[in-house]
């Protein structure tokens, strides 16, 4: 999985979001990694969105770990 840098993206794009929303009508924008996995959506400020982002990132990490463990297990079974 490509590395992401959500804190840097928030630092660079978060402060200007209010101007984009008021001046151009932007409702949100998102950052993706292939194959279309969203790792950051800037739509509003506040702790709830930050907590959701953190939870989503943790779930993605756990999913990747579980997938790797299952693949190792299946490879071991196939080799037996």
C-alpha positions as CSV (number, residue, x, y, z in Angstrom):
1,X,0.0,0.0,0.0
2,X,1.4,3.4,-0.9
3,X,2.4,5.6,2.0
4,X,0.1,8.4,2.9
5,X,0.7,11.6,4.8
6,X,-2.6,12.8,6.0
7,X,-1.2,15.2,8.6
8,X,0.8,17.0,5.9
9,X,-2.2,17.1,3.6
10,X,-4.4,18.5,6.4
11,X,-1.7,21.1,7.2
12,X,-1.3,22.1,3.5
13,X,-5.0,22.0,2.4
14,X,-7.1,22.3,5.5
15,X,-6.6,26.0,6.2
16,X,-7.6,27.0,2.7
17,X,-10.7,24.8,2.6
18,X,-13.0,27.5,4.0
19,X,-12.0,29.9,1.2
20,X,-12.5,27.2,-1.4
21,X,-15.9,26.5,0.0
22,X,-17.1,30.1,0.2
23,X,-15.4,31.4,-3.0
24,X,-15.9,28.4,-5.3
25,X,-18.6,26.3,-3.7
26,X,-16.3,23.3,-3.1
27,X,-18.1,20.9,-0.7
28,X,-15.2,18.5,-0.1
29,X,-12.1,17.1,-1.7
30,X,-10.4,13.7,-1.1
31,X,-7.0,12.2,-1.3
32,X,-6.7,8.6,-2.7
33,X,-4.2,5.9,-3.1
34,X,-4.5,3.2,-5.8
35,X,-6.9,1.4,-6.3
36,X,-9.1,4.3,-5.3
37,X,-8.7,4.0,-1.5
38,X,-9.6,7.2,0.2
39,X,-7.2,8.1,3.0
40,X,-8.4,11.7,3.7
41,X,-11.5,13.7,3.0
42,X,-11.5,17.4,3.8
43,X,-15.1,18.5,4.2
44,X,-15.3,20.2,7.6
45,X,-13.1,20.8,10.6
46,X,-13.5,19.3,14.0
47,X,-12.4,16.3,16.0
48,X,-15.1,14.0,14.8
49,X,-13.7,13.9,11.3
50,X,-10.2,13.4,12.6
51,X,-11.4,10.5,14.8
52,X,-13.2,8.9,11.9
53,X,-10.1,9.2,9.7
54,X,-8.0,7.6,12.5
55,X,-10.5,4.8,12.9
56,X,-10.6,4.2,9.1
57,X,-6.8,4.1,8.9
58,X,-6.6,1.6,11.8
59,X,-9.3,-0.6,10.2
60,X,-7.3,-0.5,6.9
61,X,-4.1,-1.5,8.8
62,X,-5.9,-4.3,10.6
63,X,-7.4,-5.5,7.3
64,X,-4.0,-5.6,5.6
65,X,-2.5,-7.5,8.6
66,X,-5.3,-10.0,8.6
67,X,-5.0,-10.5,4.8
68,X,-1.3,-11.2,5.1
69,X,-1.8,-13.7,8.0
70,X,-4.5,-15.5,6.0
71,X,-2.2,-15.6,2.9
72,X,0.7,-17.1,5.0
73,X,-1.7,-19.6,6.6
74,X,-3.1,-20.7,3.2
75,X,0.4,-20.9,1.7
76,X,1.4,-23.2,4.7
77,X,-1.6,-25.4,4.2
78,X,-1.0,-25.7,0.4
79,X,2.7,-26.6,1.1
80,X,1.7,-29.4,3.5
